[in-house]
C-alpha cells in the first residue's frame, strides 16, 4: 500500500510540531524516520495512525485521499501503529488484550489468514501462537499483561496489529527493550513483510538500525523535513542532517569508587518465571553498575529489590557502610527516604502522572510546606528546572505532551538531592544521540558527587560505554561483577545468550 503525506501541518498552541511535511512511501518499502527528540516524528505518525488530527494537508493511500478520524478508523483502512509506550490493559490476559479492536476493525487475521467479521477465542489463540512462533516471541496467551516487561509489551502489540490486518505498519522505536536475537528476528520478519508488499514506517534514533533495515530515510528537525537519503546510508551524514552538526563522542570515564553505598549479601529473589539465589554485590560511591541480559532474565527483579520494589526471600540489603542501615524487607518509600531514587522505563505509567503539568509535578516532588500552595514559587521552580535540564516545554505543559527525551529529562529534574543511589531502567530508551549524551552527562554529574548508579539497558554499546562493572543475567544465573573494559560486544552478547559462562566458573557466578 502506497502512503503519501502532502503538506501535513500540526500546531500545539505556539509550537509547530509538523510544518508542511510531504512524504511518499512506496508499497513494500521500509521507510526510516529520523530526528532528534521533539523533531515531530511521533506527531507525524500519530496523525497517520489516527491518534491526533492534522490542521492542514492530506493523506493518500494508493493515490486516494482519505480521512482518518481515529485509530479504529486507521486500522480499518489498514494502518496500525506500535507506540514507543505500547497501548495495553494491565488487568487483561495477553489473549484478551490481543483480541481488542477485532470487531471494530472487521476481525483479525490479516497477517495469518483471511478476514472474518468475528473471530472465536479458539481461533484467536491459534493465530496468537502462530504469530508468536513466526516472530520468535516467548509470550504465554494466558499470562497477565502486567507481568510483561516493556519489550514483551511491544511484542504483544506487534502481534495484535498484524492480526487486525495492518498493511501499513508504523513502528516507533520498536527495538527498544528487546534482546539482540529478538531484534534480529523482528528485522527478518519486517523484511519479509515488506517483500510481500507491506509498507513499513520505522521511527528510530538508532542509526545502525536505520542503516541495516531501511530502504530510505527521511530526517526531521524542529518540525520540518530537512533531508532524505537512500541506500547506502551513512551514519555521519544522517547525524549531520539530524542536528545540523557532527556530535563528539563522549570520553570514557574512569571512576574512583568511594565507600560502600549498597551491600547485597546472599540474596535470593523469586519472580513469576524464575528465581535467583546467592547474589552478592558491593556498590561503591560514584560507581556505575550495568545490568545486562535478555528481557525477563532477572535483572528487573534484582533492580527492584535494590529499591524496595521487590522483596527478597533471603539474604540482606544494606545501605551506607558507615551507618550500616539494614533495608531488608523495607518498603520502596523507606528506600526513598534513605536516599535511593528509581527511574522506571515506563515513564508515563510509573514515573510521571498524565494530566498533570510540569509545575504540578515539581509541587508534588518538592512537598511544599504550609496549608496552601505557593503558585508563584512553584512556577519559578518549574522554570528553573526546565532551564537547568533543557526540557522543551513550559511550566504549564502536561507531561504526556512532551517527547520521550523530554519526559526522561523531567524525571531527572524531579529527583531530590542528595541521593546515595539511583536505580534506572533503560535510561535512554527511545532517545536520540544528543539526548542520550545529555542524560548520561547529568547522571555522571551525580556520580561525581558520590551517587552510585545501577541501570538496566538492552543496548550493549550503552552497557559497555557507561558501566564501570557489569552483571550479566541469564535464566536465573547471575555473573560476578565484570570490569566493563574487559568486555566486548561479542563476548557480552554471548554471555547474555548463555555462551561463555564456563569462563566465569570459580569467580562467584550464582545459580538459582
matplotlib code that plots the C-alpha trace (Angstrom):
import matplotlib.pyplot as plt

x = [0.0, 1.5, 1.4, 1.5, 1.6, 1.1, 1.9, 1.0, 0.9, 0.1, 0.4, 0.0, -0.5, 2.6, 4.5, 4.6, 5.2, 4.8, 5.5, 4.2, 5.7, 5.4, 6.5, 5.9, 6.4, 6.0, 4.3, 6.8, 9.3, 10.9, 10.9, 13.0, 12.1, 14.9, 15.2, 16.1, 13.6, 10.9, 11.6, 8.0, 8.4, 5.9, 3.4, 3.5, 3.0, 0.2, -1.6, -1.2, -2.5, -5.5, -4.4, -4.4, -5.8, -3.7, -4.5, -3.9, -2.6, -3.9, -3.2, -3.4, -3.5, -2.8, -3.5, -6.8, -7.3, -8.7, -9.9, -8.6, -10.7, -9.5, -7.1, -10.0, -10.7, -7.0, -6.8, -10.0, -8.0, -5.0, -2.8, -1.5, 1.0, 3.2, 3.9, 7.0, 5.0, 2.7, -1.0, -2.4, -4.5, -2.6, -5.6, -6.2, -4.6, -2.5, -5.1, -7.8, -5.5, -4.6, -8.2, -9.0, -10.4, -11.1, -14.8, -14.3, -11.5, -13.6, -12.0, -8.4, -6.2, -4.7, -1.2, -2.2, -5.4, -8.4, -10.6, -13.8, -16.4, -15.9, -13.1, -13.6, -11.4, -10.1, -9.1, -7.6, -5.5, -4.3, -3.4, -1.6, 0.6, 1.3, 2.4, 4.4, 6.3, 6.8, 8.5, 10.2, 8.4, 8.1, 4.6, 2.1, -1.5, -2.8, -0.3, -1.4, -0.3, 1.0, 3.6, 5.3, 8.5, 8.5, 10.0, 7.3, 4.6, 5.9, 5.9, 2.3, 1.2, 3.1, 1.2, -2.1, -1.7, -0.7, -3.7, -6.0, -4.8, -2.4, -1.0, 0.9, 2.9, 4.3, 6.8, 8.0, 11.4, 10.4, 13.9, 14.0, 13.7, 14.1, 17.1, 19.5, 18.2, 14.6, 15.7, 17.3, 14.1, 11.9, 14.1, 13.9, 10.1, 9.8, 11.9, 9.7, 6.5, 8.0, 8.8, 5.2, 4.0, 3.5, 4.6, 6.8, 7.4, 10.2, 10.8, 14.2, 17.1, 19.5, 21.4, 22.7, 19.1, 18.2, 21.3, 20.6, 16.9, 15.7, 15.5, 15.2, 15.3, 13.6, 15.1, 13.0, 14.4, 12.2, 9.1, 10.4, 11.6, 15.3, 16.5, 16.3, 18.6, 18.5, 20.8, 23.7, 23.2, 25.9, 25.8, 27.9, 25.6, 22.5, 23.8, 24.7, 21.1, 19.5, 21.5, 23.0, 26.4, 28.7, 28.4, 31.6, 31.7, 31.8, 35.2, 35.1, 35.0, 37.2, 35.6, 37.4, 34.8, 34.5, 32.7, 30.2, 26.7, 24.9, 25.9, 23.9, 24.8, 23.4, 20.2, 17.5, 14.7, 11.7, 9.6, 6.7, 9.1, 12.4, 14.3, 17.8, 19.9, 23.3, 23.6, 26.4, 27.3, 29.1, 28.4, 30.8, 30.1, 30.4, 30.3, 28.1, 26.9, 25.3, 22.8, 22.7, 20.5, 17.6, 14.2, 12.9, 16.3, 16.1, 17.7, 14.4, 13.8, 17.2, 17.0, 13.6, 15.0, 17.7, 15.0, 12.3, 10.0, 10.6, 11.0, 13.9, 13.1, 16.6, 19.8, 20.3, 20.3, 22.2, 22.8, 25.8, 28.7, 29.1, 25.6, 25.0, 21.3, 19.7, 16.9, 16.0, 12.2, 11.7, 9.3, 10.2, 9.0, 11.6, 14.3, 13.4, 13.7, 17.2, 18.4, 17.5, 15.8, 14.1, 13.7, 11.3, 11.3, 7.6, 7.8, 4.1, 2.7, 5.1, 7.3, 5.0, 1.3, -0.5, -2.8, -0.6, 1.7, 5.4, 4.7, 2.3, 5.0, 7.5, 5.0, 4.5, 8.2, 9.3, 6.5, 5.8, 5.2, 2.1, -1.6, -1.6, 0.5, 2.7, 1.9, 4.3, 7.2, 6.1, 6.1, 9.6, 10.8, 9.4, 11.0, 14.4, 14.3, 13.1, 16.1, 18.6, 17.6, 16.9, 13.4, 11.5, 8.3, 6.7, 5.7, 2.1, 2.9, 1.3, 3.9, 2.2, 2.6, 6.4, 8.6, 10.3, 13.6, 11.9, 9.9, 13.2, 14.7, 11.7, 12.2, 15.8, 14.7, 12.3, 15.0, 15.8, 19.2, 21.3, 21.0, 23.2, 21.9, 19.9, 18.2, 17.4, 15.5, 16.6, 17.8, 17.9, 15.1, 13.8, 16.2, 18.3, 22.1, 22.2, 19.6, 21.4, 24.7, 22.8, 21.1, 24.3, 26.1, 23.6, 23.9, 27.6, 27.4, 25.6, 28.4, 31.0, 29.1, 29.3, 26.0, 26.1, 24.0, 22.7, 21.0, 19.4, 19.8, 19.2, 21.7, 25.0, 27.0, 25.4, 26.2, 29.9, 30.3, 28.9, 29.4, 32.3, 31.3, 28.7, 26.4, 25.1, 21.8, 20.8, 17.9, 18.3, 22.1, 24.0, 27.6, 30.1, 30.8, 32.9, 35.0, 33.4, 36.7, 37.5, 34.3, 33.5, 30.0, 30.6, 31.6, 28.8, 26.2, 27.5, 27.1, 23.6, 22.7, 24.2, 27.6, 30.9, 29.8, 32.4, 35.0, 33.3, 33.3, 35.0, 34.6, 31.4, 28.7, 25.4, 22.8, 19.3]
y = [0.0, 3.3, 6.1, 9.8, 12.7, 16.1, 19.3, 17.9, 20.7, 20.4, 23.0, 22.9, 26.4, 28.3, 25.1, 24.0, 20.3, 19.5, 22.2, 21.3, 17.8, 15.8, 12.2, 9.5, 5.8, 3.1, -0.2, -2.7, -0.1, 0.2, 4.0, 5.2, 8.4, 10.0, 13.2, 14.4, 14.1, 16.7, 16.9, 15.9, 12.2, 10.7, 13.6, 12.8, 9.1, 9.7, 11.8, 8.9, 6.4, 8.5, 9.3, 13.0, 15.2, 17.4, 21.1, 21.1, 18.8, 15.5, 11.8, 9.4, 5.6, 4.1, 7.5, 8.0, 10.9, 9.6, 11.0, 9.3, 10.2, 7.7, 4.7, 2.4, 4.2, 3.9, 0.1, -0.4, 1.2, -1.0, 1.4, 0.3, 1.9, 0.4, 3.3, 3.8, 3.1, 0.3, 0.6, -2.2, -3.1, -4.5, -6.2, -8.3, -11.6, -11.5, -13.2, -10.8, -7.8, -9.4, -9.5, -5.9, -3.9, -7.0, -6.2, -2.6, -3.4, -6.1, -9.0, -10.3, -12.5, -10.0, -11.5, -15.1, -15.8, -14.1, -11.5, -12.5, -10.4, -12.2, -14.5, -17.2, -17.2, -20.6, -19.3, -16.2, -18.3, -20.3, -17.2, -15.7, -18.8, -18.9, -15.2, -15.7, -18.6, -16.6, -13.8, -15.9, -14.2, -16.2, -15.0, -17.0, -16.1, -16.9, -14.7, -11.3, -8.2, -6.5, -9.3, -8.3, -6.4, -3.3, -5.3, -8.0, -5.4, -4.2, -7.7, -8.2, -5.0, -6.0, -9.3, -7.6, -5.1, -7.7, -9.9, -6.9, -6.8, -3.8, -3.3, -0.2, -0.9, 2.1, 1.2, 3.9, 2.7, -1.0, -2.3, -0.6, -3.1, -6.3, -8.6, -8.8, -12.2, -10.8, -7.8, -9.9, -12.0, -8.8, -7.3, -10.6, -10.5, -6.9, -7.5, -10.5, -8.4, -5.7, -8.2, -9.3, -5.7, -4.3, -0.7, -0.2, 3.2, 2.8, 5.6, 5.2, 7.1, 4.1, 4.9, 1.3, 0.0, 2.5, 1.6, -2.1, -2.2, 0.9, 1.3, 5.1, 7.6, 11.0, 13.3, 15.8, 18.7, 21.2, 20.0, 20.3, 17.7, 18.7, 15.9, 12.3, 9.6, 6.2, 3.2, 3.1, 5.2, 6.9, 7.5, 10.6, 12.2, 11.2, 12.8, 16.0, 16.1, 15.4, 18.0, 20.3, 19.4, 16.4, 15.2, 14.4, 11.0, 11.1, 10.1, 7.0, 7.9, 6.2, 6.1, 6.3, 4.5, 5.5, 3.9, 1.2, 2.6, -0.7, -4.2, -7.2, -10.5, -13.9, -12.5, -14.8, -13.4, -15.1, -14.0, -15.5, -17.1, -17.6, -17.4, -16.4, -17.2, -16.4, -12.9, -10.8, -7.3, -4.3, -1.0, 1.8, 5.6, 7.1, 3.7, 2.7, -0.9, -2.1, -5.0, -6.9, -9.8, -10.8, -9.5, -11.5, -12.9, -11.5, -8.0, -6.2, -8.3, -7.5, -3.8, -3.7, -5.5, -2.8, -0.2, -2.0, -2.6, -6.4, -8.2, -10.8, -14.2, -14.5, -12.5, -8.9, -5.4, -2.8, 0.9, 3.0, 1.2, 4.0, 3.7, 0.1, 0.6, -2.8, -2.3, -5.9, -6.2, -2.4, -0.6, 1.5, 4.6, 3.8, 3.3, 6.7, 8.4, 6.7, 8.4, 5.8, 7.0, 4.9, 5.9, 3.5, 2.5, 3.1, 6.9, 7.8, 4.7, 4.6, 7.7, 10.6, 11.5, 12.0, 15.0, 17.0, 19.8, 20.1, 22.7, 20.3, 17.5, 19.8, 20.7, 17.0, 16.3, 19.1, 18.7, 22.3, 23.4, 25.1, 24.8, 26.5, 26.0, 29.0, 29.0, 31.8, 29.9, 26.7, 28.4, 29.8, 26.4, 24.8, 27.5, 27.0, 23.2, 23.4, 25.7, 23.6, 20.3, 21.8, 20.5, 21.5, 22.5, 25.2, 25.1, 24.6, 21.8, 18.4, 15.6, 13.5, 16.3, 16.0, 13.9, 10.8, 12.6, 15.5, 13.1, 11.5, 14.9, 15.7, 12.6, 13.6, 17.1, 15.6, 13.7, 15.1, 15.9, 14.4, 10.8, 7.9, 5.5, 5.9, 2.8, 3.3, 1.1, 1.8, 5.4, 6.3, 4.2, 5.8, 8.8, 10.3, 10.6, 14.1, 13.4, 10.2, 12.1, 14.8, 12.3, 10.4, 13.7, 14.5, 11.0, 11.3, 14.6, 12.8, 10.2, 12.9, 14.0, 10.4, 9.0, 5.4, 4.2, 0.7, 0.6, -1.8, -1.5, -3.7, -1.7, -3.5, -0.5, 1.6, -1.0, -1.1, 2.6, 3.8, 1.0, 0.5, -3.0, -5.3, -8.0, -10.5, -12.3, -15.5, -17.7, -17.2, -17.2, -14.0, -13.4, -11.9, -8.2, -8.0, -5.0, -3.3, -2.5, -6.3, -7.0, -6.7, -6.5, -10.0, -11.5, -9.7, -10.8, -14.4, -14.3, -12.9, -15.7, -18.4, -18.9, -18.5, -19.0, -21.6, -18.8, -17.4, -20.6, -20.1, -16.4, -16.2, -16.7, -17.7, -20.3, -20.3]
z = [0.0, -1.1, 1.5, 0.6, 3.1, 1.5, 3.3, 6.7, 9.3, 13.0, 15.8, 19.5, 20.6, 19.5, 18.8, 15.2, 15.6, 11.9, 9.3, 5.8, 5.7, 2.5, 2.3, -0.4, 0.6, -2.0, -1.3, 0.0, 1.2, 4.6, 5.3, 8.1, 10.0, 12.0, 14.0, 17.5, 20.3, 19.7, 16.0, 15.2, 14.2, 16.6, 15.9, 12.2, 12.7, 15.2, 12.5, 10.0, 12.6, 13.7, 17.2, 16.6, 13.7, 11.4, 10.9, 7.2, 4.3, 3.1, 3.4, 0.4, 0.3, -3.1, -4.7, -3.0, -0.4, 2.9, 6.2, 9.4, 12.4, 15.0, 15.5, 14.8, 11.6, 10.7, 11.3, 9.2, 6.4, 7.1, 9.2, 12.6, 14.9, 17.6, 20.0, 22.0, 25.1, 24.0, 24.4, 26.5, 29.5, 32.6, 34.1, 31.0, 29.9, 26.8, 24.6, 25.7, 25.0, 21.7, 20.6, 21.4, 18.5, 16.4, 16.0, 15.1, 12.7, 11.0, 12.6, 13.0, 10.9, 8.5, 8.9, 9.4, 7.4, 5.8, 7.5, 9.2, 10.9, 14.2, 15.4, 18.0, 21.0, 20.0, 16.5, 18.1, 20.4, 17.4, 15.5, 18.5, 18.8, 15.1, 15.1, 18.3, 16.7, 13.5, 15.4, 17.9, 20.8, 24.0, 25.1, 27.0, 25.9, 29.4, 31.2, 32.6, 30.8, 33.9, 34.3, 31.0, 30.5, 28.3, 25.5, 25.8, 25.8, 22.4, 21.1, 22.1, 20.3, 17.1, 17.1, 17.7, 14.8, 12.4, 13.4, 12.9, 9.3, 9.2, 5.7, 6.7, 9.9, 11.9, 14.5, 17.0, 18.4, 18.2, 19.1, 22.5, 25.3, 23.3, 23.1, 20.2, 19.0, 19.2, 17.2, 14.5, 14.2, 14.1, 11.3, 9.4, 9.7, 8.7, 5.6, 4.8, 5.2, 3.1, 0.4, 0.4, -0.2, 3.4, 3.9, 6.9, 8.6, 11.1, 13.6, 15.3, 16.9, 16.3, 13.2, 12.9, 12.8, 10.1, 8.1, 8.3, 7.8, 5.9, 2.1, 2.5, 5.4, 6.0, 8.6, 10.6, 12.5, 14.5, 12.8, 9.2, 6.7, 6.3, 4.1, 2.9, 1.8, 0.1, 0.5, 1.1, 4.2, 6.1, 9.9, 9.6, 7.0, 8.9, 12.2, 10.4, 8.9, 12.3, 14.3, 11.7, 13.1, 14.0, 17.6, 19.5, 21.2, 25.0, 26.5, 28.8, 32.4, 35.0, 38.3, 41.7, 43.8, 47.5, 50.5, 50.2, 49.3, 48.8, 50.2, 49.0, 50.8, 49.9, 48.4, 47.0, 44.8, 43.3, 40.4, 38.5, 35.9, 37.7, 40.9, 41.8, 44.9, 46.4, 45.0, 46.4, 45.3, 46.8, 45.2, 45.9, 45.9, 42.4, 40.7, 37.7, 37.6, 34.3, 34.4, 31.1, 29.9, 27.8, 28.8, 31.8, 32.8, 36.3, 36.1, 36.7, 39.8, 41.1, 40.4, 42.1, 45.2, 45.4, 45.8, 47.9, 45.0, 45.1, 48.5, 48.7, 50.2, 51.8, 52.3, 53.2, 51.5, 53.5, 52.7, 53.7, 55.3, 57.8, 59.2, 58.1, 57.5, 57.0, 54.5, 54.0, 53.8, 53.8, 51.5, 48.5, 50.4, 53.1, 50.5, 49.0, 52.4, 52.7, 49.5, 46.8, 43.6, 41.0, 37.3, 35.6, 31.9, 31.7, 32.2, 31.9, 33.7, 36.7, 36.7, 35.8, 36.2, 32.9, 33.0, 35.4, 34.3, 34.9, 37.6, 39.4, 39.2, 40.9, 43.6, 44.3, 44.2, 46.5, 49.0, 49.6, 53.2, 54.5, 54.1, 50.7, 47.6, 46.7, 43.0, 42.2, 43.9, 42.2, 38.7, 39.4, 40.5, 37.3, 35.1, 36.8, 36.5, 32.9, 32.1, 34.0, 32.3, 28.9, 28.8, 25.7, 27.4, 29.6, 33.3, 32.2, 29.7, 30.5, 30.8, 28.1, 25.6, 25.9, 23.7, 25.2, 25.7, 27.5, 29.7, 30.7, 31.4, 33.5, 35.6, 36.2, 37.2, 39.7, 41.6, 45.0, 46.4, 47.8, 46.7, 47.5, 44.8, 41.6, 40.0, 36.3, 33.8, 30.3, 30.9, 27.2, 25.8, 22.6, 22.9, 20.1, 20.2, 21.7, 24.4, 25.3, 25.8, 27.8, 30.1, 30.8, 31.4, 34.1, 35.6, 35.6, 37.4, 40.1, 40.2, 40.6, 43.8, 45.2, 44.0, 42.6, 39.7, 38.8, 35.4, 33.0, 29.3, 26.3, 24.3, 24.7, 23.5, 26.2, 28.8, 27.8, 27.3, 30.6, 33.1, 35.4, 36.1, 34.6, 35.9, 33.3, 33.9, 32.1, 33.1, 36.8, 36.7, 37.7, 36.8, 39.2, 38.6, 35.4, 34.6, 31.6, 30.0, 29.7, 27.7, 24.0, 22.5, 21.1, 24.5, 26.3, 23.7, 24.1, 27.9, 27.6, 25.2, 27.6, 26.0, 27.7, 31.2, 31.8, 31.8, 34.9, 36.9, 40.2, 40.1, 42.1, 39.5, 41.0, 40.0, 41.4]

ax = plt.figure().add_subplot(projection="3d")
ax.plot(x, y, z, "-o")
ax.set_aspect("equal")
plt.show()
